[in-house]
Amino acid sequence: MAKQLERGRQWYAIHTYSGYEENVTENLKQRIESYDMHDKIFDVLIPTEKKIKIRNGKRKVVTEKIFPGYVLVDMMVTDDSWYMVRNTPNVTGFIGTGTIPTPLSEEEIKALQKRMGVDEPQYKIDVEIGDAVRIIDGPFKNSEGKIDNVDNERGKVKVLVNVFGRETPVELDFLQVKKI
């Protein structure tokens, strides 16, 4: 463990029982207080991101864990800080070889923070004007049509659907269509 001290403060991933991430985070924060480990353990977080889902035709923004079963800890590894984190209820261990935790790289942390810091979920529309699509949700479910307009800002597409022998424009959420 003595070599670990030379690394100083770094982020480490700890593995938890799946579904216990919040529980472990709360327990760790309480243990930092009661063991007075503020000088060795600085932050505990669950990496999450916002995503857009459509249920029953309604758009919902949901928060999902990026790495289910893992919690990140910003700490300096010493024998006592390692022992305290490792023996927190529902923690199965540090990520690393043997008993020596492997720190996350600066690039990994920056990429994660960037991913977590996005307030508005981004729309990823993989259709273009003229593409044939099948509507997979809503009142026109299972209908086929052609993309007439793409609104990247709002995450909407206008689809020309054949209704009673006429092409009718229908505005849909991009999650309601699938490229054929």
MOHUQUI-V979358 format. One record per run of one state. SS is the DSSP state (hx for helix, st for strand, lp for the rest). FROM is the first residue (numbers start at 1). TO is the last residue. If there is no record, write none. Layout:
ss=SS from=FROM to=TO
ss=SS from=FROM to=TO
//
This chain:
ss=lp from=1 to=1
ss=hx from=2 to=7
ss=lp from=8 to=8
ss=st from=9 to=16
ss=lp from=17 to=20
ss=hx from=21 to=34
ss=lp from=35 to=40
ss=st from=41 to=45
ss=lp from=46 to=47
ss=st from=48 to=55
ss=lp from=56 to=57
ss=st from=58 to=65
ss=lp from=66 to=69
ss=st from=70 to=76
ss=lp from=77 to=78
ss=hx from=79 to=86
ss=lp from=87 to=90
ss=st from=91 to=94
ss=lp from=95 to=95
ss=st from=96 to=97
ss=lp from=98 to=99
ss=st from=100 to=101
ss=lp from=102 to=102
ss=st from=103 to=103
ss=lp from=104 to=105
ss=hx from=106 to=117
ss=lp from=118 to=131
ss=st from=132 to=135
ss=lp from=136 to=143
ss=st from=144 to=151
ss=lp from=152 to=155
ss=st from=156 to=163
ss=lp from=164 to=165
ss=st from=166 to=173
ss=hx from=174 to=176
ss=st from=177 to=179
ss=lp from=180 to=180
//
